[in-house]
Amino acid sequence: MTVITARGNDSSEAMDEVIRRLGVNAYILSTTVRNGMVEIKAASELEEPALAKTAPREAPIKIETRSGESMSERAQRFSDLLEARSDWAEPVVLRPVVPPRRTPWSQVSPMSRHAALVDRLEAELLAQDPLPIGQLLPRTILVGPPGGGKSLLAVRLAAAALLADRSIQPRLIAPRVANLLSDDRLRGWSRLLGLTPERPLVGDLLQADEGSAPELARPQIFDLSDVPQAAADLAAALIRTMQTEVVLALPVGLSPRRTLREVRRWAALSPRICLTFCDTSGPDRAQMNALVEAGVRLSRAAAGIGVIGSLSVPLRADLARWVQEEANEDDYERTETRP
């Protein structure tokens, strides 16, 4: 018969030592606490005489299970004791729970609210790879609602390209479906640059475009203002023959509903947005949120009344200025309406 004494910081640790040395069929002879340590005396087997001659032992620590039974009563064999350990109550550790401090949005300073809005607009609205002002792809197609400034934008793009590289000669192309009865704005503005716009019929344009090769020195700028009914089909046909950028001209102040409608109309062509008429103020938050919802990117902004130097690539500073302008207008309106 092998008798050992296992020690541990608690009963569980001492029992683990017993099972490691004697196995799960060991017999528990006594359980005591000495010098802050739990001691379990165990044997590999029991003899009848030994049971009769067992000397008085120290009073064991009574460990009760959830059912109220002592551990010595419930587990004479170590295998029973292991089964009883599953009923031991887990120690309860109380930790103070401090809820995170959250400041209501209404109590956040206006500067913090504006900065958070600008951060979101910068990440979701500004173009990741905008073309520099003055750089054009072989073909640029301008689309958008009537009165959105497409013709003036075409001339401004041509002017910026001429200033960036005097060796190129932009072509201003405005297709038509019938003879024009009067002179148009595009022709008047293009004279300032020494350019003459081309006005082909839609059928002749499509026939001539078949098999045409891009000319880097003569980038094409298409203004589809005079063919509103055929603009979508014509743009879809033109983008198939050469590298093309579709620019959707949207005026500042357009309602969010109309903004979403225009963007969705041209979504299949993956347009980039140019905000026009940014002369006095930029777009409001409602219009910018509509552009974010539509999933498009802002690549250009047009401001001023002239042709030269009127285009820019929007930056974070422009977004911050537009947000602050609207906040100032709101403050002014609240001040004026107070009794």
C-alpha angles and dihedrals in degrees: 000000000000119000122189137174115221121197131197145153088258139005093268093056093047092049091051088057091050094052091046092055105032106018132237095301095064121129121236110227100175144344119210140162117229127172091346093307128111112233122195118190111204139171134205091227141357130236122207095232090048090054091052094047097045107138121232109277135204117277107272123230108261109228111187125205125217090271092058096249120132117244093241091054095048100041121037092151118054092235089060089048091055089053090050092053089072088067096055113117114249114241113257114231115194116208124178111248112215112188115223114262111247122186115212112249090237089060095050112107116261091241091056092048092049092048091051091049092049091049091054094046092048091053097043106029112034117086115254095213108020119179112248114254106269096028115109134183117232088270132025121185120197117206135165146109121319112276092022094125100256097144094049090045090054091055092045091052090050092049092050091049091051092050092049095049123010092193095071126080113206118213118221109206123184111175120211137193097210142011115295115240096200142020116275137219094251091061092047095050094043090058088069088066097041091249129132116210119230116232107190124169113255094244093049091046094054092046093051092045094062108105094359118148124222117257112210092195091053109043113188122232113193120202109193096185094117096051104052095151095049097034097103096048092042093051091048090053094047097052092059097069103052145358106298140181116208112207119195109206110209121178119229112255096037110146117256091243093053091043092055091046093053094046093049091049091061099030093110090064094052095232127196117225126242114186111214132198094034087152102120103013141356130244119298124241092260093058093044091049089051090054090049090050090051090053097233130135130235110232106163143017126201122207138162131040100266136080101232120073095359099121128078141167108246115242135185090270090059091051091050091049093050092049091048092048091056091046090052091050091050091050091049093050092049090050093049094049095052114108 
